[in-house]
Amino acid sequence: MLTINNILKEIKDVPVNRLEELYQFVHSLKPIAKNSNTAKKKILSFSGIFSDMNTKDYTDFVNHTKATRVGLFDRKIER
């Protein structure tokens, strides 16, 4: 069975003048990621969303969100 160690052993024998070519080839095998600019724009669209909320309401919101997360994700799941 082929493992990463087998591949690394082969790679160490690649001549230095071919490393750039090897890097480009390996990079071409990776799955194409979604355009990160789109994700960045979606995330940044929320910036300043709480700016019109007073401090008490914002604190209440943050505390409620933390409590909800603890309730949802910090629990034992029986198998």
PAGU-389060 format. One record per atom (N, C-alpha, C): residue in one letter; atom name; x negated, y negated, z. Coordinates in pm, 1 decimal, padded with zeros to 6 digits. Layout:
// PAGU-389060
residu->a atome->CA X->X Y->Y Z->Z
...
// end
This chain:
// PAGU-389060
residu->m atome->N X->-00083.7 Y->00117.9 Z->00000.0
residu->m atome->CA X->00000.0 Y->00000.0 Z->00000.0
residu->m atome->C X->-00088.6 Y->-00124.8 Z->00000.0
residu->l atome->N X->-00055.5 Y->-00218.9 Z->-00082.6
residu->l atome->CA X->-00132.0 Y->-00342.1 Z->-00094.8
residu->l atome->C X->-00101.0 Y->-00434.2 Z->00022.3
residu->t atome->N X->-00203.4 Y->-00486.2 Z->00085.6
residu->t atome->CA X->-00185.1 Y->-00577.0 Z->00198.8
residu->t atome->C X->-00258.1 Y->-00707.3 Z->00170.9
residu->i atome->N X->-00230.5 Y->-00804.4 Z->00253.3
residu->i atome->CA X->-00296.5 Y->-00934.5 Z->00239.5
residu->i atome->C X->-00447.8 Y->-00919.2 Z->00257.5
residu->n atome->N X->-00488.4 Y->-00826.5 Z->00343.1
residu->n atome->CA X->-00632.0 Y->-00804.6 Z->00364.3
residu->n atome->C X->-00699.9 Y->-00753.0 Z->00237.2
residu->n atome->N X->-00632.3 Y->-00663.7 Z->00163.5
residu->n atome->CA X->-00688.2 Y->-00616.0 Z->00037.3
residu->n atome->C X->-00706.7 Y->-00731.4 Z->-00060.0
residu->i atome->N X->-00608.1 Y->-00816.3 Z->-00065.8
residu->i atome->CA X->-00614.2 Y->-00930.7 Z->-00157.6
residu->i atome->C X->-00725.8 Y->-01025.9 Z->-00116.4
residu->l atome->N X->-00737.4 Y->-01052.5 Z->00013.8
residu->l atome->CA X->-00843.0 Y->-01142.3 Z->00061.4
residu->l atome->C X->-00982.0 Y->-01086.4 Z->00032.2
residu->k atome->N X->-00997.4 Y->-00955.6 Z->00043.1
residu->k atome->CA X->-01127.1 Y->-00894.2 Z->00011.2
residu->k atome->C X->-01163.1 Y->-00917.0 Z->-00135.7
residu->e atome->N X->-01064.2 Y->-00908.3 Z->-00221.6
residu->e atome->CA X->-01088.0 Y->-00932.3 Z->-00364.2
residu->e atome->C X->-01118.0 Y->-01078.9 Z->-00392.0
residu->i atome->N X->-01046.6 Y->-01166.7 Z->-00324.9
residu->i atome->CA X->-01063.7 Y->-01310.1 Z->-00346.8
residu->i atome->C X->-01204.0 Y->-01356.0 Z->-00308.8
residu->k atome->N X->-01262.1 Y->-01295.7 Z->-00205.7
residu->k atome->CA X->-01395.9 Y->-01340.3 Z->-00163.7
residu->k atome->C X->-01501.7 Y->-01317.1 Z->-00271.1
residu->d atome->N X->-01471.4 Y->-01230.8 Z->-00367.0
residu->d atome->CA X->-01566.5 Y->-01203.2 Z->-00475.0
residu->d atome->C X->-01545.6 Y->-01291.2 Z->-00598.1
residu->v atome->N X->-01447.5 Y->-01379.1 Z->-00593.1
residu->v atome->CA X->-01422.3 Y->-01467.8 Z->-00706.5
residu->v atome->C X->-01534.0 Y->-01572.3 Z->-00712.1
residu->p atome->N X->-01591.6 Y->-01594.4 Z->-00829.4
residu->p atome->CA X->-01698.9 Y->-01695.0 Z->-00840.5
residu->p atome->C X->-01647.3 Y->-01834.1 Z->-00803.9
residu->v atome->N X->-01734.0 Y->-01911.0 Z->-00745.4
residu->v atome->CA X->-01698.4 Y->-02044.9 Z->-00699.1
residu->v atome->C X->-01642.4 Y->-02130.5 Z->-00812.2
residu->n atome->N X->-01696.0 Y->-02116.8 Z->-00929.9
residu->n atome->CA X->-01649.9 Y->-02200.4 Z->-01040.9
residu->n atome->C X->-01509.7 Y->-02161.1 Z->-01089.8
residu->r atome->N X->-01452.0 Y->-02053.4 Z->-01038.3
residu->r atome->CA X->-01316.9 Y->-02010.5 Z->-01077.6
residu->r atome->C X->-01214.8 Y->-02030.8 Z->-00965.6
residu->l atome->N X->-01258.1 Y->-02087.4 Z->-00852.7
residu->l atome->CA X->-01166.8 Y->-02102.9 Z->-00738.5
residu->l atome->C X->-01050.4 Y->-02196.9 Z->-00768.7
residu->e atome->N X->-01076.6 Y->-02303.1 Z->-00840.7
residu->e atome->CA X->-00968.3 Y->-02395.8 Z->-00875.5
residu->e atome->C X->-00862.8 Y->-02325.3 Z->-00959.8
residu->e atome->N X->-00906.2 Y->-02246.9 Z->-01054.2
residu->e atome->CA X->-00814.8 Y->-02170.3 Z->-01138.4
residu->e atome->C X->-00733.5 Y->-02070.5 Z->-01054.4
residu->l atome->N X->-00800.3 Y->-02005.3 Z->-00962.2
residu->l atome->CA X->-00733.2 Y->-01911.0 Z->-00872.9
residu->l atome->C X->-00629.7 Y->-01983.2 Z->-00786.7
residu->y atome->N X->-00668.8 Y->-02097.6 Z->-00734.5
residu->y atome->CA X->-00576.8 Y->-02176.0 Z->-00651.8
residu->y atome->C X->-00452.0 Y->-02213.7 Z->-00731.2
residu->q atome->N X->-00471.0 Y->-02261.0 Z->-00853.7
residu->q atome->CA X->-00358.2 Y->-02299.0 Z->-00938.0
residu->q atome->C X->-00267.5 Y->-02179.2 Z->-00966.0
residu->f atome->N X->-00327.4 Y->-02064.7 Z->-00989.5
residu->f atome->CA X->-00248.9 Y->-01944.6 Z->-01015.3
residu->f atome->C X->-00166.8 Y->-01905.6 Z->-00892.7
residu->v atome->N X->-00231.0 Y->-01901.6 Z->-00777.4
residu->v atome->CA X->-00160.2 Y->-01866.4 Z->-00654.0
residu->v atome->C X->-00048.1 Y->-01966.8 Z->-00628.5
residu->h atome->N X->-00077.5 Y->-02093.2 Z->-00649.1
residu->h atome->CA X->00023.5 Y->-02197.2 Z->-00629.1
residu->h atome->C X->00142.1 Y->-02177.5 Z->-00724.6
residu->s atome->N X->00116.0 Y->-02132.0 Z->-00844.0
residu->s atome->CA X->00223.5 Y->-02111.7 Z->-00942.3
residu->s atome->C X->00314.8 Y->-01995.5 Z->-00903.7
residu->l atome->N X->00270.0 Y->-01907.0 Z->-00816.5
residu->l atome->CA X->00350.3 Y->-01792.2 Z->-00775.4
residu->l atome->C X->00449.1 Y->-01825.8 Z->-00664.0
residu->k atome->N X->00423.8 Y->-01935.4 Z->-00594.9
residu->k atome->CA X->00511.7 Y->-01972.2 Z->-00484.6
residu->k atome->C X->00647.1 Y->-02016.2 Z->-00538.5
residu->p atome->N X->00754.8 Y->-01986.9 Z->-00462.4
residu->p atome->CA X->00886.5 Y->-02032.0 Z->-00508.8
residu->p atome->C X->00891.7 Y->-02183.0 Z->-00516.7
residu->i atome->N X->00966.7 Y->-02230.8 Z->-00611.4
residu->i atome->CA X->00978.4 Y->-02375.0 Z->-00630.5
residu->i atome->C X->01068.1 Y->-02431.0 Z->-00521.9
residu->a atome->N X->01016.5 Y->-02527.1 Z->-00448.8
residu->a atome->CA X->01092.5 Y->-02589.9 Z->-00340.5
residu->a atome->C X->01186.6 Y->-02693.4 Z->-00398.9
residu->k atome->N X->01296.5 Y->-02716.3 Z->-00328.0
residu->k atome->CA X->01388.4 Y->-02821.3 Z->-00370.4
residu->k atome->C X->01316.4 Y->-02954.3 Z->-00363.1
residu->n atome->N X->01363.9 Y->-03046.8 Z->-00437.3
residu->n atome->CA X->01306.3 Y->-03180.1 Z->-00437.0
residu->n atome->C X->01316.6 Y->-03238.3 Z->-00296.5
residu->s atome->N X->01203.9 Y->-03255.4 Z->-00230.3
residu->s atome->CA X->01204.7 Y->-03303.7 Z->-00092.3
residu->s atome->C X->01252.1 Y->-03448.5 Z->-00083.1
residu->n atome->N X->01243.5 Y->-03522.7 Z->-00193.1
residu->n atome->CA X->01292.7 Y->-03660.6 Z->-00190.7
residu->n atome->C X->01443.1 Y->-03663.8 Z->-00168.6
residu->t atome->N X->01515.1 Y->-03567.7 Z->-00224.3
residu->t atome->CA X->01659.3 Y->-03561.5 Z->-00206.1
residu->t atome->C X->01692.3 Y->-03538.2 Z->-00059.4
residu->a atome->N X->01624.0 Y->-03442.2 Z->00002.0
residu->a atome->CA X->01646.5 Y->-03413.5 Z->00144.1
residu->a atome->C X->01609.3 Y->-03534.4 Z->00229.2
residu->k atome->N X->01499.3 Y->-03598.8 Z->00194.2
residu->k atome->CA X->01455.0 Y->-03715.9 Z->00269.4
residu->k atome->C X->01558.9 Y->-03827.1 Z->00262.5
residu->k atome->N X->01615.5 Y->-03849.1 Z->00144.2
residu->k atome->CA X->01717.4 Y->-03953.2 Z->00128.0
residu->k atome->C X->01842.1 Y->-03921.1 Z->00209.5
residu->k atome->N X->01881.7 Y->-03793.6 Z->00211.9
residu->k atome->CA X->01998.5 Y->-03754.3 Z->00289.7
residu->k atome->C X->01974.3 Y->-03778.3 Z->00438.8
residu->i atome->N X->01857.0 Y->-03741.7 Z->00485.6
residu->i atome->CA X->01824.5 Y->-03760.3 Z->00627.0
residu->i atome->C X->01818.6 Y->-03908.5 Z->00661.7
residu->l atome->N X->01752.3 Y->-03986.5 Z->00577.9
residu->l atome->CA X->01737.7 Y->-04129.0 Z->00605.2
residu->l atome->C X->01870.0 Y->-04204.7 Z->00595.5
residu->s atome->N X->01968.0 Y->-04146.0 Z->00528.0
residu->s atome->CA X->02097.3 Y->-04213.6 Z->00518.2
residu->s atome->C X->02164.5 Y->-04225.0 Z->00654.8
residu->f atome->N X->02120.6 Y->-04143.8 Z->00750.8
residu->f atome->CA X->02175.3 Y->-04149.4 Z->00885.7
residu->f atome->C X->02102.1 Y->-04248.4 Z->00976.9
residu->s atome->N X->01993.3 Y->-04306.6 Z->00929.2
residu->s atome->CA X->01917.7 Y->-04397.9 Z->01013.9
residu->s atome->C X->02003.7 Y->-04518.3 Z->01050.7
residu->g atome->N X->02000.3 Y->-04553.5 Z->01175.2
residu->g atome->CA X->02076.0 Y->-04667.7 Z->01223.6
residu->g atome->C X->02223.4 Y->-04639.7 Z->01244.9
residu->i atome->N X->02263.0 Y->-04514.1 Z->01234.8
residu->i atome->CA X->02404.9 Y->-04480.8 Z->01244.0
residu->i atome->C X->02463.5 Y->-04512.8 Z->01382.1
residu->f atome->N X->02381.3 Y->-04510.3 Z->01485.2
residu->f atome->CA X->02429.4 Y->-04537.9 Z->01620.2
residu->f atome->C X->02399.7 Y->-04680.8 Z->01665.6
residu->s atome->N X->02355.4 Y->-04764.5 Z->01576.3
residu->s atome->CA X->02312.5 Y->-04899.4 Z->01615.0
residu->s atome->C X->02425.1 Y->-04985.8 Z->01670.2
residu->d atome->N X->02549.0 Y->-04957.5 Z->01631.3
residu->d atome->CA X->02659.8 Y->-05039.3 Z->01682.1
residu->d atome->C X->02722.1 Y->-04980.7 Z->01809.3
residu->m atome->N X->02666.1 Y->-04871.4 Z->01860.2
residu->m atome->CA X->02718.1 Y->-04805.9 Z->01979.5
residu->m atome->C X->02650.1 Y->-04866.1 Z->02102.3
residu->n atome->N X->02728.9 Y->-04894.6 Z->02206.9
residu->n atome->CA X->02667.0 Y->-04950.6 Z->02327.2
residu->n atome->C X->02585.8 Y->-04842.5 Z->02399.2
residu->t atome->N X->02500.0 Y->-04884.5 Z->02489.6
residu->t atome->CA X->02406.5 Y->-04794.1 Z->02556.0
residu->t atome->C X->02477.9 Y->-04683.9 Z->02633.1
residu->k atome->N X->02585.1 Y->-04716.6 Z->02704.6
residu->k atome->CA X->02656.6 Y->-04616.5 Z->02784.0
residu->k atome->C X->02717.9 Y->-04510.2 Z->02692.6
residu->d atome->N X->02783.6 Y->-04552.8 Z->02585.4
residu->d atome->CA X->02843.9 Y->-04457.3 Z->02492.6
residu->d atome->C X->02737.9 Y->-04369.2 Z->02427.2
residu->y atome->N X->02626.2 Y->-04429.4 Z->02390.8
residu->y atome->CA X->02518.7 Y->-04352.7 Z->02328.9
residu->y atome->C X->02462.9 Y->-04249.3 Z->02427.1
residu->t atome->N X->02442.3 Y->-04290.8 Z->02552.6
residu->t atome->CA X->02391.7 Y->-04198.9 Z->02655.0
residu->t atome->C X->02490.5 Y->-04084.9 Z->02676.5
residu->d atome->N X->02619.5 Y->-04116.8 Z->02683.3
residu->d atome->CA X->02721.6 Y->-04013.2 Z->02698.0
residu->d atome->C X->02719.2 Y->-03916.0 Z->02579.6
residu->f atome->N X->02703.8 Y->-03969.6 Z->02460.2
residu->f atome->CA X->02697.5 Y->-03887.0 Z->02339.9
residu->f atome->C X->02577.5 Y->-03792.6 Z->02344.7
residu->v atome->N X->02461.4 Y->-03845.3 Z->02380.0
residu->v atome->CA X->02339.7 Y->-03764.1 Z->02386.5
residu->v atome->C X->02355.1 Y->-03655.1 Z->02492.4
residu->n atome->N X->02406.6 Y->-03690.6 Z->02609.6
residu->n atome->CA X->02424.5 Y->-03591.1 Z->02716.3
residu->n atome->C X->02523.4 Y->-03482.3 Z->02674.8
residu->h atome->N X->02632.3 Y->-03520.9 Z->02611.3
residu->h atome->CA X->02730.7 Y->-03423.4 Z->02564.3
residu->h atome->C X->02669.3 Y->-03330.8 Z->02459.2
residu->t atome->N X->02590.9 Y->-03387.8 Z->02368.7
residu->t atome->CA X->02526.0 Y->-03307.7 Z->02264.7
residu->t atome->C X->02429.0 Y->-03207.2 Z->02325.5
residu->k atome->N X->02349.6 Y->-03251.4 Z->02422.9
residu->k atome->CA X->02255.5 Y->-03160.5 Z->02489.8
residu->k atome->C X->02330.0 Y->-03048.4 Z->02560.4
residu->a atome->N X->02438.6 Y->-03081.6 Z->02632.2
residu->a atome->CA X->02516.1 Y->-02980.2 Z->02704.5
residu->a atome->C X->02577.8 Y->-02880.0 Z->02607.3
residu->t atome->N X->02624.9 Y->-02928.0 Z->02494.6
residu->t atome->CA X->02683.7 Y->-02839.1 Z->02393.8
residu->t atome->C X->02578.6 Y->-02745.3 Z->02337.4
residu->r atome->N X->02460.9 Y->-02797.5 Z->02309.5
residu->r atome->CA X->02352.6 Y->-02712.9 Z->02257.2
residu->r atome->C X->02314.7 Y->-02605.3 Z->02356.6
residu->v atome->N X->02303.9 Y->-02642.8 Z->02483.5
residu->v atome->CA X->02268.6 Y->-02544.6 Z->02586.2
residu->v atome->C X->02375.5 Y->-02436.1 Z->02590.7
residu->g atome->N X->02500.8 Y->-02476.7 Z->02585.6
residu->g atome->CA X->02609.9 Y->-02380.1 Z->02589.0
residu->g atome->C X->02612.6 Y->-02288.0 Z->02468.4
residu->l atome->N X->02573.2 Y->-02338.5 Z->02354.5
residu->l atome->CA X->02578.0 Y->-02258.7 Z->02232.6
residu->l atome->C X->02454.5 Y->-02172.1 Z->02212.3
residu->f atome->N X->02338.3 Y->-02224.1 Z->02245.3
residu->f atome->CA X->02215.1 Y->-02156.6 Z->02207.1
residu->f atome->C X->02135.4 Y->-02097.2 Z->02321.3
residu->d atome->N X->02164.6 Y->-02130.0 Z->02443.3
residu->d atome->CA X->02090.5 Y->-02074.9 Z->02557.6
residu->d atome->C X->02176.3 Y->-01971.8 Z->02631.3
residu->r atome->N X->02225.7 Y->-01875.2 Z->02558.3
residu->r atome->CA X->02310.0 Y->-01773.6 Z->02621.5
residu->r atome->C X->02260.7 Y->-01636.0 Z->02579.7
residu->k atome->N X->02289.9 Y->-01539.3 Z->02664.5
residu->k atome->CA X->02252.5 Y->-01400.5 Z->02635.2
residu->k atome->C X->02354.7 Y->-01343.8 Z->02537.4
residu->i atome->N X->02304.6 Y->-01276.4 Z->02438.1
residu->i atome->CA X->02391.3 Y->-01212.2 Z->02341.8
residu->i atome->C X->02377.4 Y->-01061.8 Z->02361.8
residu->e atome->N X->02489.3 Y->-00994.9 Z->02389.8
residu->e atome->CA X->02486.6 Y->-00851.6 Z->02410.9
residu->e atome->C X->02484.0 Y->-00781.7 Z->02277.0
residu->r atome->N X->02406.5 Y->-00674.7 Z->02271.8
residu->r atome->CA X->02396.2 Y->-00598.4 Z->02147.2
residu->r atome->C X->02469.9 Y->-00469.2 Z->02159.3
// end
